[in-house]
Each structure stands twice: as C-alpha cells, then as structure tokens.
Amino acid sequence: MKNLNTFWWPLRMFKKSVIFLNTWLLNLAAKKPKQIGGQAVIEGVMMKAPEGWSVAVRSPEGNIRTKKEKLKGLNTFWKLPLIRGTIILCETLRLGLKALEFSASVAGGEKEESREKTFGTFSMAITMLFAFFIAIGLFLFLPVYLTKVLSHMWGPVAESQFIFNLVDGIIRIIIFLLYIVAVGLWRDMRRIFEYHGAEHKVIHAYEEGKRLEIDEVKGFSPSHPRCGTSFLMIVMLISILVFGMIPRDFTLFEKFMSRIVLIPVIAGLSYEILKISSRYGNNQIVRIFILPGLWLQRITTREPDNSQLEVAIVALKEALSFTSTETKDAEV
C-alpha cells in the first residue's frame, strides 16, 4: 500500500498544483473597496481584511473549519505606486498557497490532514514549483514559441515588432480562455467556481452595508467588477504593450527570458489600472474597459448554494473580527 501511495503522489501533486494555479489566477490581486479581498479554495473561501486573513472550509462531516492569521503591515516604500503591485502579487501567492494547503487538508479528512503535516514544507514547495512551471509554460513560453513558428510562415509577423507582439498577446489570451474552459469541466473546479461566486456575493453584501446572512447575500450577483479575473484581462492587454519594448531581433530564448523579467513591470502597471477602475467604477469609459473581465466571470463563477454562502460568510466574519496576533484554528 505504501508503494501504491508513492506511485500516486506525483499525480496528486500535479492535481493540487493545477487547482492552486487556477484559484490563484482567478483571484489575483482581487482587492476590493474597504480593503476586503477574497479567494475561493477547495470547499471553502479565503477572505483578507486590513489586519488579518481567514479561510473557512467545509469538512466531509459537514462542519466549517476555520484558520486565521494576523497580517504584518508594510513599510511606506513597498506601498509606493508600481512597486505595490508586485508586492501584492507575491502576498497573494503566499496567502493563497497557505489557504489552499489548509483547505486541501480539511476537505480530504483527518488522514489527509495528517499527511499534509507530514510532508509540510516539502509538499508546499513542490506544489508551487509545479504551478510555476505550468504557468510559465502555458502563458509565456507557448505563446512566444507559436508566434515564432508563425513568423516563419507569415512575413508580417517576422518583419513587424508590433505585429509579432500583438499576435503573441492574442495567442496568450486564447490559451488562457481555453485553459479556463477546460478546467471548468473538472468537477473539483466547478465547485471552486461556485465558491468563487459565493465570495463575490458576500463581499457585495458587505460593501452595500447589508447583514451578513444567507437571505441578505443570496440576491447579489456572483460577478464582481474588481475580481482578480478582471485583473487578469488587464494583465493580458498590458503585456502586449510592455512586451512590445522587446527588440524584434532577439532570439526565442531572449524573448522568453525578457518576458519573465518584465512580469513585475506588468504587475505594477496592471494593479494601478485596477485601482483607477475601482475608484472610477461609475465612469462609462471605465465600465467598457472592465466589461471583458465581467464576461469572463460568466465562466469562472457559478451560482452557489446556501451551504457555500454560509462558508463565505463565516470566512468574512472571521477576517473582520480578527483580534489575536496568533494563528488560530477553529470549528463551528
């Protein structure tokens, strides 16, 4: 039996990495007004408030398990425009992984939880490594490689730096959309999409000053204009402009590495645009700009049931009522 578990362990790591990548991508830098952010995880929701974050997960027994931690404040330098986007990107990655690890252990039952504690840091490192290579391969290397191949077949792509990067960006968007549709067929991801909708409904209710009760929040939309999905669409568009600075005569390897180096620049610019869209959300031009992100959320969010709304409500209440400086686990 130990040998069988050892054989399946890499596949479980790959599955966990794909789930982590998808939940992280869909909730990337999903900061909301009043400093509330959220993320759907396996059978649960993570919420982030100014002073702390929490994650609530439905266990196989039907209970809601929670975990919360106090957040450390950033110094003024890391809050500067353009710089803060990259910092929030890293913070989202760190908290997302911790929330996903907790949700995987709870949703898998006590035996799974014990196994997670056994593997600990090694399991987290492997998950991050798998997710990193999947993201880099799908969204950076594959688009530029296919564009390079196309440049040998169609002259304008090879001759024009603008057309090369435009085609590269269009291919990246197509790959991303195909990826989202494909993972949406996976039962585990459909459940996460439902929790994604629950997260949005609860945050909508909080922003409108409604009571955090199921009957109050269920009427709100499962989409949100400042969701991380909208942030991703901004990233896709900004990347076309930023990658346009890469010289046309670079080799395939140089183009690929340049794209990796420019990720912080794209993150910084995209986050500032997201902040502007949040501030001027009622402006008609801004509404048109964020419309593609709302369309995409028709795929990445689903209508949640009452039990999923309950989990999201618990997660937000835990984040808002944070008072302790220590990590806490609880069951409600």
N, C-alpha and C positions, 0 to 999 in steps of 0.2 A: 504493500500500500504506500509506503514511503517513496518507493521508486516511481509509482504512478503519479503521486503528488508532485514529485520533482519534474516529471515529464510535462505536466500541465502548467507548471508555474510560469514559464515564459509566456504562454498564451494568456494566462490571467494578467500578467504584467502588461502585455500588449493591449488587452481589452481595457484595463484600467487607464493606460496612457491615452487611448483614444477618447475615453469618456472625460478624462481630465482636460485634454486639449480642447474638446468641444465645449465643455462647460466654461472653460477659461476664455475661449474665443468669443462666445456668445455674451459674456458678461464683462468683457474687457473695459476697464476704466468706467464702469457704469455708475458714475456719481450722480446723485440726484440733488435737487434743492433741499435745504435744511440738512445737508451733509449726510443723507442716508443713501447707502448703496446696497446692492444685493447680488446674490448669485445662487442659481439652482444647483443642487448637488444630487447625489444618489439618494432617492427617497427623502429629500429634505431641501432646506433653504438656508443660506447663509446671509446674514444682514450685518452691515457695518455702519455704526454711528460715530459721532466725533470722538468719543472717549473709549470705545471698545467695539468688539465684534462678537457675534454669536452665531452658532449653527444649530438648527433643530432638525432631528431626523426621526422618522417613523420606524420603529423596530419591528421585526417579524411578529412579535407578540401584540403589537398594536399600540404600545406606549410611545411617547415622544421623548427622546433622549436629547439633551442639550449640552453644549460646550461653549464657554465664552472666555474671552481674554481682554485685558486692558491694553489699549494701544499707546505706544510712546509717541510723543509729539515730535515733529520735525523741526530742525532749526530753520531760520529765515532763508538761508541760501537755497535749500532744497525746495522751497516754496516759490522760487522765482519763476516767472513765465518761461516756457520752453523747457526748462530743467525739470519742473514738477511733473510734466507728462511722463517722462521716463521713470521717475521715482514711483509714481502711482502705478505704472506698468509693472514694475518689479514687486511692489507691495501687493498688487492684485494677484500676481503669480504665487507669492509666498502664502498669503491667506487662503487663496483658492486651493492650493495643494493641501494645507492643513485641514481645511473644511472637508475636502474630498476624502482624505485619509480617514477622518472621523466617521463620515457618512458610510464609507465602504465597510468599516469595521462593524458599525451598528446594524446596517442593513443586512450584513452577512451573518449576523448572530454572534453569540458569545465565542464559539470556536474560531470564527473568522477574526474576531476582535483579538483573541489571544495570539493568533498567528501574526496579526499586524504588529502587535507589541514585540513579538519575537524578532521579526525582520527589521522593524523600526526604521532607522535612518537609511539602511541599505535599500529597503523597499521604496522609500520616497525618492531616493537618488535615481534608481532605475526607472521609476515612473516618469520623472522629469526628463531623463535622458531620452527615453522612447518618444515622449511627446515633443521634445525639442527637435529631434531628427525628423519626425513626421511633419511638423510644421515647416521646417526649413526645406525639406524635400518637396513637399506639395506646393507651397506658396512662394518660394523664392527660386529654387533650382529648376523645377519642372517648367515654369512659365518662360524663364530666360532660355532654357535649353530648346523648347519647342519654337520659340521665336527665332533663335539662331538657325535652327533647321529650316524654318520657313524663309529666312533671309537668303538661303541658297536656291530657293525655288521661285521667289518673287523679288525682283530687283529693288523696288522702292523701300522694302524693309531693310535691305542692306545699305542702301545709299543715304537714307534719311535717319538721323538720330531720333527725331521726333516720332516718326512712324514706327521705328523699332520699339521705343518705349511705350507708345500707345498700344501697339499690338501685344506687347508683354503684359501691360496692365489689363487689357481686355481678356487675355487668356487666364490671368490670375483670378479675375472676377468669375469667369466661367467655371474654373476649377473649384473655387470656393462655393459657388452655388450648387454644383454637382455634389460636392462633399456634404453640404448641409442636407440636401435632399436624400442622399444615400444613408447618412446616419439617422435621419428621421424615420427610416424604415425599420430600424433596430428597436425592439421593444423597450430596452432599457433607456434609450434616448427619447422615445416618445413620452415615457414617464417623466424624464427630466424636463422636456418641453412643457409638460403640464405644470410642474413645479415652477418653471420659469414664468408661466402665466400667473400662477398664484403669487409669486414675488411681486410682479407688477401691480396686481390688483390691490395688494395690501399697502404698497407704497403710494399708489394713487389715493387710497382712503386716508392715509396718514397726511399726505400733502393737502388734502381737502379738509382736514380737521375732523374727520369722521371718527366714530368709536371703532376700535379695533376688534370688531365682532364679525362673525361669518355673514350674518344678514346684511351688515353695513358694507362689506367689501365685495361681495359676490357680484354686485351690479356694475362694477367698474370694468374697464377694458383690460384684456390680458396683454395689450401692447402698451409701450411707453416710449415717448419721443426721445428720451435721453438714455435709452437702453444701450448696452455695450454693442448690440448688433448694429445700431446706427453709427456708433464709433468706428466699427469695422468698415462700413461703407465709406466713411470719411477717409480712413486709412488707405483704402484701395485707390481712391481718387488722388489723394495727396502723394501717394507713392509714384504715380505716373509722372507728376511734376518733378518730384525730388530725384527720381531715377533718371530723369531727362538730363541731369547735370553730368552723368557718367559719360565720358568720351566714347564716341562711336567706334574708335579703333581698338578698344580694349578687347582682350581675349575673352572667351567664355568664362574661364576661371576668374579673371579680373572683374568681369561684370558681376558674377555671382558673389564674390567676396565684398565688392563695393556695396552691394545691396544689404549685406549683413551689417556692415559698418554704419550704414545710413539709417538703420532701424531706430536709434534714439532720436534722430532728427525728425523722422516721420511721426514717431510717437508724440514728441513735443508739440509739433505743429497741429497734429490732429486733435490733441487734447484741448489746445487753446481754441480751436474752431468749435469743439463740442461745448466749451464754456460759453462762447458767444451765442451759440444756438440755444443754450439753456436760458441765457439772460434775455434774449430777444425772441423767445419762442412764439410770440403772438404776431411777429412780423411776417407778412405774406411771403417775402422772398426766402426767409429762413425756413418757413414751413415747406416750401417747394424743395429746398435743399435737403431736408431731413426725410422727405417723402420716401425715397428708396429704402431707407432703414425701416420705416414702418411697413412697407410692402414685404420686406424680408422677414419681419416678425410674424407674418402670417404662416411662415414655415417653422420658425423657431419657438413659437409659443402656442400652447393649446389651452382649451378651456379646462380649468382644474375642477376637481370635485370638492366637497366640503371638508373632507379629511385633509386634503392638501392645503386648503386655505387655512385650516387650523394650525398646521405646522408652520406656515409662513407667518401667521400672527404671533405664534409663540416665539419665533426667531426674532421678530422685530421688537417685541416687548422685552425680551432678554437683553437685546442690544441697547435699548433706550433706558432700561432700568439698571444699567451697569454701575456698581458701586465699589466692587472689590478690586484690588490690584493683583489678585491671584487667579490662576486658571481654575475654572470650576466646571465640573461635570454634574449633571442632574438628570432626574427622570420625573416626568409629570404625567 
